[in-house]
Amino acid sequence: MLRHDDVARLMNDSRLQATDIAMPVQAGVTEGVLFDIFAHGMLTANGDVHARRRSPLSRALANQVLDQFRQHVRKAAAALIDASMQTGRLELASDYAAKLPILALASLLEVPATDIADFARNIYAMNAFFRPDPTDEAVADAETAAQWVQNYLDGLLTQAERDRSRGFLAQYLEFTEEGKLARSEVLVQIIQLIIGGTESVRTALVAQTVQMLSNPEQWRAVCSDPTLVPNAVAEGMRFEPGIAGVVRVSVQDIELDGWTLPAGQLVLLSFVSALRDEHIFDRPDIFDLSRPNLKLARLAFGGGAHKCVAEAMGLAELEEGLSVLADRLPGLELETRPRFQGHMFVRKTSACWVRWDR
Ligand code: HEM
């Protein structure tokens, strides 16, 4: 599905369902933690099972204080820039956009500072399975890393139970008891939070910065007026969304403009296409943060039952990530232009060097 209105409408149509274990099976993965992420996770579940798995997480997230989260992200972003300040160069994808969402998750999950390097390395390796075109070796490494992440989270949950802490994990555990989630389900939803909260943010952070720096007038405008940051982020998500689209399966025939989409088909609802639909967005291939209908870019967070469970956190990371760059490095310039790949789900970005005068 390519047109904006079809994609937006069908995101909410129960005749299109999440794909359960179709994706790992197609990739030849039929057991292990990677398989369990699909078999026991919310993202690929439907109906009551989906609601039961999603509800504890969304309730625990709703209890978070967003302003505190933003402050934390801001501090983490400033520290990442400080680490490279004297070199005058930064590889934005690995050294900023990949690290910021992991630091944000680490604070939410109360990962001790001494564990963050291992936590980050294993998340990055696990995520390879979800990026476009993983090699066999990357899939094998992703399984090992996913086992590490699962064991590590199990330890954090046990610690939260033991300490009777009031943090996010303790609250989440309390809500899972009401929903009677099995321990494997409890763990997998946190793993999905990690997967959902890292790759999408990484690509979107790089993409929005590249567009800003490619349009120096708009970059200067944002640097001198920080209230423009939310518009810049929305236009960045429209122009190069972090998630290319979502795949569903049709469970009934669907009539569309006199055509029939038959039951039993895999259907791609394409955000990259919908967000450049010329019937909705004037001059769609131009980056323009003064568009009147930027709220439509929220389609990049999906819709219907599976709409991003952490949209507010994702936006906070993108906005603070851009705002700190504009504040600290207004003379930033693009040195190498990255390539964005992937048209189904998670997208990936190649390296992106930026530089500034020291
Ligand atoms: C640029 C930032 C983000 C984008 C573009 C994005 C996009 C999306 C989209 C499109 C979906 C729907 C998937 C589907 O319908 O199949 C989704 C779901 C989800 N997202 Fe996000 N997301 C972002 C940030 C985050 C963050 C920061 C987190 C966690 C900290 C997160 C966690 C999740 C989870 C767990 C789901 C599954 C919800 C469900 O199946 O009910 N996302 N996201």
Boltz pocket constraint, residues with backbone or C-beta under 6 A from the ligand:
constraints:
  - pocket:
      binder: B
      contacts: [[A, 42], [A, 43], [A, 44], [A, 54], [A, 189], [A, 192], [A, 193], [A, 194], [A, 195], [A, 196], [A, 197], [A, 198], [A, 200], [A, 201], [A, 204], [A, 241], [A, 242], [A, 243], [A, 246], [A, 247], [A, 299], [A, 300], [A, 301], [A, 302], [A, 303], [A, 305], [A, 306], [A, 307], [A, 308], [A, 309], [A, 310], [A, 311], [A, 313], [A, 314], [A, 315], [A, 318]]
      max_distance: 6.0
